[in-house]
Amino acid sequence: MGQVGRWDVTRNRGFALVAVLLLMAVVGIVTATVLQTTSTEIQISANHKRAVQELYAAEAGLAEARSRLRKTPGAEATFIEDRAMSPDPLWTAYIAQSADWLPTDDPEYAPHGTNLIPVPGNPTNMVVQPNSLQTELPYWVKIRHKTEYDAERAGHKSASPHYVDLDGRLAGHSKNNRGNVIYYGYPSPTDTVPVSFTTNTSTPWLPIEKIVAYGSATNGTVVLEEEVLHLPGPNQLGAVHASGDVSLAGASVTINGHDACGVGGGLPPVVYGGTVTSAPTVQFNGNPASPQHSAHVPAPAAAVVALNTDAVPMNADQINQHLGTALVPMAFFADGGLFPQPQGIRIRQVRGFGILLVDGNATLEGEIYWDGMILVTGTLFLNGFGSGIVIRGAIWAGEIDQTGPLTVQYDSCRLKAALLAVPTRVRTWREVF
């Protein structure tokens, strides 16, 4: 019996050893699994963090490009634009964060393009050097005009057009022959809604811009692409537009619809939707040279809302002021209903550059010189004296009531310059990889 008892103890000890060994194996497996899972989670977290950093860097690149496609006070030296009178389909500008950037970093680099790296004082610089406004962020950016080739790559064809094709060429395009630039505006005088279109003739509208931003981190890159456009304002049918009536009673009035910029053909001096009364001394020039009645006169109200994205508010009459500059036109907005009626806001003895937006009535009086757009949803009173009121650009209003000296000269270049004061609008966005 003693031997059997000792054998039972030994057997129990053996079972305990096996149990301990099995438990240790299970604990080891669990520990290894936990360690593996933790390591994987850490790696996933690191990858996610890097991907987020790359995404944010690329987004920052897009934001810088958008801001540099707009002219604002104090930032005119970093403004990026195609300086050619007629936009070049091969125009390309880069924003580089580092002097180490190489053209080979761009998988779609085109040696035959302009390939500018604009820097303050030298907007046509082509020497690689840092020109980003945020040199601590790891990104680089390419900006160029959208072309027919880009639209064809995105699926444009006759059966499913992405833009209105006005150049008469139906053949496809290539990387080396991109076709014409695609604009955003009004392809015909009857259009009331802006669209994408291309043409092989001059146009007063601005191109759609393509921006590609490469955001980097440790060993990866995120590429984002977007299309942005400059808001076109209302359609340009003449030097003066009035949805309603036009009264021109001044003794010294000249209204000229020929484009002083020389971009397009002549327009009528006045386009109106109501009636026109004018003194015999009023001089009209344009193509045709007389005021034209039209059912398609652009109402300024929608344009006032669209262009008032970031306009400088005017909460008081503007007397003896300088608004904007020739180098940096600006947008200004006034709620005419806040001022005494019927004259609305009074703008007297003012030199202005840019876009004047008034929701309601407005009165321009004295000696006024304005380069750009004037859009008034109500009645625009033009009461000039001395050398009178001189507008170089165009006027849109509900109605126009004029006395005293007045000169209006249609100028599409000044209208384009004024529109560059308005923030660009993102049209499409996508992550390339």
Secondary structure in CASP SS format (residue, H / E / C, confidence):
PFRMAT SS
TARGET T0000
AUTHOR 0000-0000-0000
METHOD secondary structure of the structure
MODEL  1
M C 1.00
G H 1.00
Q H 1.00
V H 1.00
G H 1.00
R H 1.00
W H 1.00
D H 1.00
V H 1.00
T H 1.00
R H 1.00
N H 1.00
R H 1.00
G H 1.00
F H 1.00
A H 1.00
L H 1.00
V H 1.00
A H 1.00
V H 1.00
L H 1.00
L H 1.00
L H 1.00
M H 1.00
A H 1.00
V H 1.00
V H 1.00
G H 1.00
I H 1.00
V H 1.00
T H 1.00
A H 1.00
T H 1.00
V H 1.00
L H 1.00
Q H 1.00
T H 1.00
T H 1.00
S H 1.00
T H 1.00
E H 1.00
I H 1.00
Q H 1.00
I H 1.00
S H 1.00
A H 1.00
N H 1.00
H H 1.00
K H 1.00
R H 1.00
A H 1.00
V H 1.00
Q H 1.00
E H 1.00
L H 1.00
Y H 1.00
A H 1.00
A H 1.00
E H 1.00
A H 1.00
G H 1.00
L H 1.00
A H 1.00
E H 1.00
A H 1.00
R H 1.00
S H 1.00
R H 1.00
L C 1.00
R C 1.00
K C 1.00
T C 1.00
P C 1.00
G C 1.00
A C 1.00
E H 1.00
A H 1.00
T H 1.00
F C 1.00
I C 1.00
E C 1.00
D C 1.00
R C 1.00
A C 1.00
M C 1.00
S C 1.00
P C 1.00
D C 1.00
P C 1.00
L C 1.00
W C 1.00
T E 1.00
A E 1.00
Y E 1.00
I E 1.00
A E 1.00
Q C 1.00
S C 1.00
A C 1.00
D C 1.00
W C 1.00
L C 1.00
P H 1.00
T H 1.00
D H 1.00
D C 1.00
P C 1.00
E C 1.00
Y C 1.00
A C 1.00
P C 1.00
H C 1.00
G C 1.00
T C 1.00
N C 1.00
L E 1.00
I C 1.00
P C 1.00
V E 1.00
P C 1.00
G C 1.00
N E 1.00
P C 1.00
T C 1.00
N C 1.00
M C 1.00
V C 1.00
V C 1.00
Q C 1.00
P C 1.00
N C 1.00
S C 1.00
L C 1.00
Q C 1.00
T C 1.00
E C 1.00
L C 1.00
P C 1.00
Y E 1.00
W E 1.00
V E 1.00
K E 1.00
I E 1.00
R E 1.00
H E 1.00
K C 1.00
T E 1.00
E H 1.00
Y H 1.00
D H 1.00
A H 1.00
E H 1.00
R H 1.00
A C 1.00
G C 1.00
H C 1.00
K E 1.00
S C 1.00
A C 1.00
S E 1.00
P C 1.00
H C 1.00
Y C 1.00
V E 1.00
D E 1.00
L C 1.00
D C 1.00
G C 1.00
R C 1.00
L C 1.00
A C 1.00
G C 1.00
H C 1.00
S C 1.00
K C 1.00
N C 1.00
N C 1.00
R C 1.00
G C 1.00
N C 1.00
V E 1.00
I E 1.00
Y E 1.00
Y E 1.00
G E 1.00
Y C 1.00
P C 1.00
S C 1.00
P C 1.00
T C 1.00
D C 1.00
T C 1.00
V C 1.00
P C 1.00
V E 1.00
S E 1.00
F E 1.00
T E 1.00
T C 1.00
N C 1.00
T C 1.00
S C 1.00
T C 1.00
P C 1.00
W C 1.00
L C 1.00
P E 1.00
I C 1.00
E E 1.00
K E 1.00
I E 1.00
V E 1.00
A E 1.00
Y E 1.00
G E 1.00
S E 1.00
A C 1.00
T C 1.00
N C 1.00
G C 1.00
T E 1.00
V E 1.00
V E 1.00
L E 1.00
E E 1.00
E E 1.00
E E 1.00
V E 1.00
L E 1.00
H C 1.00
L C 1.00
P C 1.00
G C 1.00
P C 1.00
N C 1.00
Q C 1.00
L C 1.00
G C 1.00
A C 1.00
V E 1.00
H E 1.00
A E 1.00
S C 1.00
G C 1.00
D C 1.00
V E 1.00
S E 1.00
L E 1.00
A C 1.00
G C 1.00
A C 1.00
S C 1.00
V E 1.00
T E 1.00
I E 1.00
N E 1.00
G C 1.00
H C 1.00
D C 1.00
A C 1.00
C C 1.00
G C 1.00
V C 1.00
G C 1.00
G C 1.00
G C 1.00
L C 1.00
P C 1.00
P C 1.00
V E 1.00
V E 1.00
Y E 1.00
G C 1.00
G C 1.00
T C 1.00
V E 1.00
T E 1.00
S E 1.00
A C 1.00
P C 1.00
T C 1.00
V C 1.00
Q E 1.00
F E 1.00
N E 1.00
G C 1.00
N C 1.00
P C 1.00
A C 1.00
S C 1.00
P C 1.00
Q E 1.00
H E 1.00
S C 1.00
A C 1.00
H C 1.00
V C 1.00
P C 1.00
A C 1.00
P H 1.00
A H 1.00
A H 1.00
A H 1.00
V H 1.00
V H 1.00
A H 1.00
L H 1.00
N C 1.00
T C 1.00
D C 1.00
A C 1.00
V E 1.00
P E 1.00
M C 1.00
N C 1.00
A C 1.00
D C 1.00
Q E 1.00
I E 1.00
N C 1.00
Q C 1.00
H E 1.00
L E 1.00
G C 1.00
T C 1.00
A C 1.00
L C 1.00
V C 1.00
P C 1.00
M E 1.00
A E 1.00
F E 1.00
F E 1.00
A E 1.00
D E 1.00
G H 1.00
G H 1.00
L H 1.00
F C 1.00
P C 1.00
Q C 1.00
P C 1.00
Q C 1.00
G C 1.00
I E 1.00
R E 1.00
I E 1.00
R E 1.00
Q C 1.00
V C 1.00
R E 1.00
G E 1.00
F E 1.00
G E 1.00
I E 1.00
L E 1.00
L E 1.00
V E 1.00
D E 1.00
G C 1.00
N C 1.00
A E 1.00
T E 1.00
L E 1.00
E E 1.00
G E 1.00
E E 1.00
I E 1.00
Y E 1.00
W E 1.00
D E 1.00
G E 1.00
M E 1.00
I E 1.00
L E 1.00
V E 1.00
T E 1.00
G E 1.00
T E 1.00
L E 1.00
F E 1.00
L E 1.00
N E 1.00
G E 1.00
F E 1.00
G E 1.00
S E 1.00
G E 1.00
I E 1.00
V E 1.00
I E 1.00
R E 1.00
G E 1.00
A E 1.00
I E 1.00
W E 1.00
A E 1.00
G E 1.00
E E 1.00
I E 1.00
D E 1.00
Q E 1.00
T E 1.00
G C 1.00
P C 1.00
L E 1.00
T E 1.00
V E 1.00
Q E 1.00
Y E 1.00
D C 1.00
S H 1.00
C H 1.00
R H 1.00
L H 1.00
K H 1.00
A H 1.00
A H 1.00
L H 1.00
L C 1.00
A C 1.00
V C 1.00
P C 1.00
T C 1.00
R E 1.00
V E 1.00
R E 1.00
T E 1.00
W E 1.00
R E 1.00
E E 1.00
V C 1.00
F C 1.00
END
